[in-house]
Each structure stands twice: as structure tokens, then as C-alpha cells.
């Protein structure tokens, strides 16, 4: 991953402003510790912090077309860049970077090229012929992006909140699958898949087509010039990804550079379900396996750093991000800069435990659509920012555009089944005492009196538990509200609403008992999880 920060149409073109943009860009340096670049012209600043994955030697950004009239800064990977280059024979490429192709595609097609890109990306492109610009984000929102507007009329675009929150009058999450154009002053959706309108599909289940689509999604993500590995929890999703990667690694450029034996990584409390299952899978696949342990106290000590980096107070995201954050640090210490992970499978297949209570296939399918549309605020945010905090890139093959199209065209009746090993959410799988320890810690810092006044202190997304209150307090230390009785951009970037076992609020209607056991842990799926909360035990209501 990289970090981008752009200030476009600024009224101040001074060296003082340049220094300020550089200062703000350095807040993103953790995302790209390998190189920094800044382009400045006529009130436009485009800054880039690079994590070098493809073409480390010559791919520094910003990137340009042949005569440097088109300037682009990109965060992400374009997996089909070699194929796209082959269709641009009149263009001369100066680097081996997968991202350079964006500048040349714009020259050929104007703004109508984004759907040609196969990858995860967010970018800003400046056309110096008329100082117009566009910015776009990948289909699902795997890479984070925010957009803001300052009082001087400038538009700001940043990979993280911390790059623009101090400078903009208003800012918001840049919507996935959209493009923003200065020529129109607004967004347009470039990603319009068949499933988006939630029409119930009827295609029969084709295991060969499904297998080929997943294999293709994993194989294309083996594109790297640096050491990499896979995140392995021992669950179905990550085990499938690891199996495909291990089988197809030999013969790739990565294997020639770094060896043909796949490295795998797992994290958990001592004796946790994930560690045990991951070790068994790693042994079966023959990976070089790295097992990392952390204690509840280790996690608690990291909470403030985690919330600063992931930029959310959502309960389930903080719970799951902390072990991933700790693991990413260990992974980076081994010299690994990229990992492949299993996020997205539960959303597209209906793998969360609460899906067992779906009343019919129609509602099952609609819930998967709702989950995919919102994943950029949850698991994509977690996977990206938890790893980028330490300069590690996470790739997610289950969120491949073509793979999603295949899965979401299947008759949902075929998805309403289960394979062995109970589904464990990441925050549960690392060890049940992790969540219990977080709740105990929050009890020490949030009093009953504080909770009594929570709706007055936090009228938007009011925390319903002491754990949620603790995360909210920490979040606002880093992204404070100017006026608690007015809307605030930072708090509005975080989703809200009730949840059971990571459900949407709509799915709570599936079981009347759930309304009294609102918690994002899988153990809140009463009657489904083997270690579900007792019926007479009412966990604190979470603000997820």
C-alpha cells in the first residue's frame, strides 16, 4: 500500500503551503516508507508516500505520461497492467510500475477507462492542459480514500483521515466504485455489476467455474517483486487461499526471486482456536509457518495506536484490527511487505453464523448484497489500515471483481449450507478471552454515570456499551469534534446501527431473540454458535 494526498485548486501556491502539504503527507508515511514524492503546479499539490511492491527501482510516484502533462498518484495494484500496456502500442512507458498505465489510459480514453482496471486502487490524476482532475476508487473499496472541501474552494483527497481532517470544512468517505471529476464537480458510479440492484439470481452452481475464478483471483495476486506470504487462520477462507497460492507459486517471478515455498502467518492468544487450526493447515500444505502469540494486555496496550491507524470507533473493527495490527508488525520485522488474506468470503457466500437464520433465499441474497456494499467500512478498512500501519500490503482475492460476479450469480439456495469447522470471526478465533478482556478493561475506564450521559456527549452513534464508549473517547482524542452539537465529518465516516455476529441491522429481524443480545461477536448468534452466550446473559449492546 501507498499513501496519497492531493490538494487541488488551492488559492495558495506558496512555499509555505508546500511545506504544509509535505507535513500532512508525512502523516501517511507509515503507508509508504520507501519513498516520498511531491508534484506542485498552479495551486495543485500531489504528494505520494510509496510502498514499493512492483518495480521498486524505478516506480517512484507521482507518475507521468510521455511529456509530463498528465500527473497521477496511485495507491494500489493494477493486476492486468501488462495486458493493458499491450493495447497501448503508441505510448512509451518510462517505468515498470503497474500504475503508470493509468496516465496513458487517460490519454486514450479520457475519464472512461476506470472499468478497464483489474485491481485494487485509489488515485488522483491531474491534466495540466486545463488543470482539471479526476479521482477514483476501486470497485469494492479495498483501498481507503477520503475527499474533502476547504473554504478556499480547494478539493482534498487523502488515503487516510489524518491527511485532511485539519484542513477541510467538510470531508467524507470517497464512495467505492465511483469517480469524481472536477469538470462536473461531482461523483459518478463507474462500477455497475448485475448484483448491485439485489435482483435474486438463478444461475446453477458450477463448481468448475467457481474454482477457476478463485484460482485466477489468487494467481494474479502473486504479482510481486518483494517477499510475501499468506495470512492463515485455519478457517475455510484463508486455507483455500493458502492452498491455491502454495500450488501455483512455483514458476512465478516471485518464486524465482524469493523461493518456491510459501510463507504463512497466524496470530492468537496462547491455545486459541485459530493457532491450532492454522498449524494443521500449514503442516498439510507444507508452508514455512510463522505463529505469533500476544496476550490480552499486549492488545490493550496497543488500542490507542490501533484506533489512530484504523480511524474508526466501530466495536467489531477495533476488536479484530488489534491482533492484525500486532501480527503485521511481526511480519514486517521478517522483511515481508505483502500478504494475501481471506477477507470478503463471508460477505459473498453468507458465511457469518447469523446467516443460518435467514428466512428464505431471497433475504439471504439481499443480505449478502448489503454486506458487500458496506465492507469498505469494516473488513476492507481493517485489513488495509491494520497492515499499512507497518508498511505491509494486504491483497484480498475473494473481493476480485470477476470472482464476485461469478459467486453473486449463483442461486442463493446453493449457498445455504455449511462445511466443517464452525465459523469463527477473527476477533473470536484469536481467543475468546480477548473480547472478554477488552470489556473488563473498558469497565475500568468508563463509569455508569458516564454511560448515563452518553446520548448527550455523543448524540450521533451513541455508544451503548462501556467498550464502545471507550473506543469513542479514544477516537475523538485523535479526531476531535469542533462542536458537539453540530455534525462532524470524522464521526460521520464511521458506520453505526445494531448488529448480531456482524449482521446488518436489517438481519436482526430474522430472530426475535437477537434484539436482546446485540453484540458483534459470533457468540451472539444464539442457537448457532457452539459457545454462544447463555440465554439469560445479556451482553452489552454494541454500536456497530
GUDRENBA-988243 format. One record per residue (C-alpha): x, z, y; residue in three letters. Coordinates in steps of 0.05 Angstrom, whole numbers, plus 5000, padded with zeros to 4 digits. Example, Ala and Ser with C-alpha at 12.3 -4.5 7.8 and 13.67 -1.06 7.14 Angstrom:
GUDRENBA-988243
524651564910ALA/527351434979SER/
end
This chain:
GUDRENBA-988243
500050005000UNK/501949905072UNK/499250165138UNK/496649715194UNK/494949895266UNK/492549385316UNK/490549455389UNK/487348805413UNK/485248615483UNK/488649205515UNK/488949235592UNK/495749575590UNK/501549155567UNK/507049635589UNK/512849935552UNK/509350605557UNK/503450315518UNK/508250005467UNK/511450685457UNK/504550995446UNK/502650475394UNK/509250595358UNK/507851345359UNK/500951245330UNK/503550755278UNK/508451275254UNK/502551695233UNK/501651175178UNK/508951155156UNK/507451515091UNK/503450895070UNK/509450445082UNK/516150795084UNK/520350165070UNK/520049815138UNK/516549825206UNK/514649225249UNK/511149125315UNK/508648495350UNK/506748525424UNK/503847975468UNK/498847945526UNK/495648625513UNK/495548555438UNK/499649015393UNK/500048925317UNK/504049465281UNK/505649495207UNK/508650015160UNK/510949675096UNK/511049895024UNK/514949334992UNK/511949144924UNK/512548374923UNK/518748044954UNK/522048684980UNK/527748285010UNK/524147815058UNK/516848015063UNK/517148465124UNK/511048445169UNK/507848225214UNK/507947525182UNK/507246855217UNK/505546125208UNK/510945595220UNK/511145635296UNK/509246365301UNK/502646225337UNK/498846585282UNK/500647315271UNK/498047725212UNK/498948435186UNK/496248585117UNK/495349195073UNK/494348995001UNK/495948484948UNK/493647764941UNK/494047634866UNK/492546884870UNK/497546734925UNK/501646254883UNK/495545834867UNK/493445844940UNK/500345614961UNK/499945024914UNK/493744794953UNK/497444815019UNK/502844285009UNK/503544125084UNK/505544845100UNK/512445155099UNK/512945865074UNK/518546305100UNK/517946885052UNK/515847034980UNK/510647525005UNK/503747454973UNK/500647595041UNK/503847035081UNK/498746555052UNK/493446865097UNK/496546575161UNK/496645875131UNK/489645915103UNK/487146075172UNK/490645455200UNK/487045035148UNK/480145345145UNK/479345775207UNK/475346415193UNK/472246135130UNK/477746285079UNK/476947025061UNK/472746894999UNK/478646484972UNK/482947114967UNK/483247464900UNK/485948154911UNK/485348804949UNK/486648745023UNK/485248915095UNK/488348515150UNK/488648345224UNK/490147635246UNK/491647425318UNK/491046695341UNK/495646655402UNK/492645985423UNK/486846355454UNK/488347085438UNK/482447105390UNK/482947535328UNK/479547685262UNK/479948275216UNK/477248325145UNK/476748805087UNK/476548655012UNK/470048584974UNK/469249294948UNK/473449684999UNK/479349854954UNK/483849875015UNK/481650325072UNK/480250065141UNK/477250335206UNK/475249995270UNK/474450305340UNK/473050135412UNK/476650425472UNK/473950495543UNK/478549945569UNK/474949445524UNK/480349405471UNK/478849385397UNK/482949815350UNK/483849715275UNK/487450215231UNK/488550355157UNK/487051085169UNK/483151505219UNK/489351845245UNK/491751195275UNK/485951115324UNK/481751745329UNK/485352005391UNK/484551345429UNK/477651075416UNK/471051245448UNK/467651065382UNK/470350875314UNK/467350765245UNK/468850545174UNK/470149795171UNK/464949555121UNK/467549255055UNK/466448515044UNK/465948385118UNK/469748015172UNK/470048205246UNK/471147635295UNK/472847725369UNK/469347065382UNK/462547355363UNK/464148085376UNK/461048285310UNK/461348315235UNK/459247805183UNK/458847905108UNK/463447435070UNK/462247755001UNK/455347594974UNK/455347684898UNK/449047584856UNK/448348324841UNK/448248544913UNK/440648474921UNK/439748914859UNK/435648394821UNK/435448604747UNK/440048144706UNK/438247874638UNK/444547554610UNK/446047754538UNK/452148184524UNK/458147744507UNK/463848174483UNK/468847604483UNK/467347424556UNK/467648154576UNK/474348254540UNK/477347634572UNK/475047834641UNK/478148524635UNK/484648264606UNK/485147764663UNK/483848324714UNK/489448754685UNK/494448194674UNK/494047944746UNK/495548654769UNK/502248644733UNK/504848234793UNK/510448674820UNK/517848664838UNK/518549424833UNK/517849954778UNK/510650114759UNK/506350484708UNK/499250664689UNK/495251294703UNK/492651554636UNK/487352094628UNK/485851934556UNK/478851724572UNK/475951044554UNK/477250704621UNK/484550874632UNK/486050784557UNK/483350074558UNK/487449904619UNK/493750214589UNK/492649844523UNK/491949164557UNK/497949284603UNK/502349504544UNK/500348894503UNK/501648384558UNK/507548684595UNK/512948334555UNK/514447644582UNK/512447824653UNK/517247834712UNK/516348594715UNK/518648664643UNK/524848254657UNK/526548684717UNK/524749374692UNK/523849344616UNK/518149174569UNK/516049894552UNK/510250134594UNK/510650804630UNK/504451244633UNK/502751864674UNK/497852434666UNK/496453074703UNK/492753714689UNK/492654464682UNK/496254734621UNK/491954564559UNK/486954134597UNK/482653604561UNK/485953024597UNK/493053224579UNK/491353274505UNK/487552624502UNK/492752244544UNK/498452464499UNK/494652204438UNK/493351524471UNK/500451464496UNK/503151604426UNK/498551074397UNK/500650554449UNK/507950734448UNK/508650844523UNK/514051244558UNK/509451814575UNK/510352304632UNK/505952924632UNK/505453334696UNK/502654034700UNK/500054404760UNK/497055094770UNK/490655264807UNK/494955584861UNK/499154954867UNK/492854564881UNK/490055074930UNK/496655074968UNK/496054314976UNK/488854285000UNK/490454235074UNK/495453665062UNK/490453325017UNK/484753335068UNK/489553095122UNK/491352495080UNK/484652315048UNK/480852425113UNK/474452695082UNK/470953345070UNK/466753085013UNK/467053614958UNK/467953194896UNK/473152754931UNK/477353354952UNK/476853654882UNK/479253014848UNK/484252804901UNK/488453424896UNK/491153324825UNK/492152584840UNK/495952754904UNK/500553224865UNK/501552714810UNK/503252164859UNK/508852584888UNK/511852674819UNK/511051934804UNK/514651724868UNK/520352204852UNK/521551784789UNK/522551164831UNK/515750854814UNK/512050514871UNK/505850224838UNK/500750474787UNK/494750164753UNK/488650614748UNK/481650624718UNK/477150744778UNK/470650354781UNK/468750324708UNK/463650894712UNK/460250554770UNK/459449864739UNK/457950094668UNK/453850724685UNK/459051174653UNK/457451814690UNK/453752324648UNK/447552334692UNK/446251604673UNK/443751874606UNK/437452084643UNK/435851404673UNK/428451294662UNK/429050554648UNK/433949974651UNK/431549754719UNK/433150414752UNK/439650454712UNK/441849784742UNK/439749964813UNK/443750604809UNK/450050214787UNK/449049764847UNK/448350354894UNK/454650664865UNK/458850034873UNK/456449954945UNK/458650664961UNK/465150714921UNK/469450554981UNK/467451235009UNK/469151604945UNK/473651384887UNK/476850804925UNK/478551264982UNK/481251794935UNK/485451324893UNK/488450964953UNK/489751535001UNK/492052044948UNK/497451574924UNK/499151264991UNK/500651955017UNK/507151894978UNK/508351144985UNK/505350954918UNK/500450364909UNK/494350434863UNK/491249804833UNK/484349814801UNK/482649244752UNK/475549484739UNK/473949304811UNK/476348594803UNK/471248124835UNK/470547674775UNK/470248254726UNK/464748584766UNK/460747934766UNK/461247904690UNK/459248634680UNK/453648624731UNK/450448014700UNK/449348364633UNK/442348604615UNK/442849354633UNK/439449534568UNK/446149384534UNK/449749894578UNK/445250474559UNK/449750704501UNK/455751164493UNK/462551164459UNK/466251764430UNK/469552294474UNK/464952594525UNK/465752314594UNK/469752784638UNK/470352674713UNK/477452724737UNK/476453384773UNK/473553674708UNK/478453344660UNK/484553654692UNK/481654334670UNK/475154684684UNK/478555274717UNK/480854804773UNK/473854764804UNK/472455494789UNK/478955684824UNK/477055274886UNK/470355624890UNK/473756304884UNK/478656114939UNK/473155894986UNK/469656564975UNK/475756905006UNK/475456475069UNK/468056365083UNK/463456955093UNK/455957005081UNK/455057065156UNK/458756415167UNK/454256065118UNK/448056345153UNK/450055975216UNK/452655345182UNK/447054895207UNK/448555085279UNK/456054995273UNK/455554355232UNK/448854035246UNK/450953375213UNK/452353405138UNK/451354155140UNK/455554475084UNK/451154805032UNK/456555194996UNK/462555605016UNK/467155094983UNK/464054535025UNK/464554975088UNK/471955105074UNK/473454355068UNK/469454205131UNK/473354725171UNK/479854425147UNK/477653715163UNK/475753895234UNK/482554215246UNK/485453515239UNK/479653115267UNK/476153585316UNK/469453435349UNK/469553395424UNK/462353635430UNK/458953965370UNK/452053765396UNK/453753025402UNK/455252525348UNK/462552505329UNK/465951895299UNK/470352265250UNK/464952675215UNK/460452055212UNK/465551685168UNK/464252185112UNK/458152095067UNK/453052645055UNK/447052795012UNK/445553174949UNK/448852994883UNK/448953184809UNK/455052984770UNK/456952464823UNK/449952154826UNK/446851854887UNK/441352254920UNK/436251764892UNK/438251904820UNK/436652644826UNK/429452444819UNK/430852274746UNK/430553004723UNK/426553554758UNK/431454094734UNK/437253774773UNK/434553954841UNK/436254684826UNK/443354524800UNK/446254064853UNK/453754014842UNK/458353404835UNK/461653684772UNK/459653354706UNK/457754044682UNK/451654004727UNK/448753464681UNK/444353964644UNK/442553764574UNK/448153244572UNK/454953574583UNK/457453994524UNK/459854524573UNK/454154474622UNK/452555044669UNK/447655544640UNK/440555414660UNK/440056084694UNK/446555954730UNK/445555624797UNK/451955324824UNK/452755274899UNK/449654654928UNK/454954154949UNK/455053695009UNK/457053064973UNK/
end
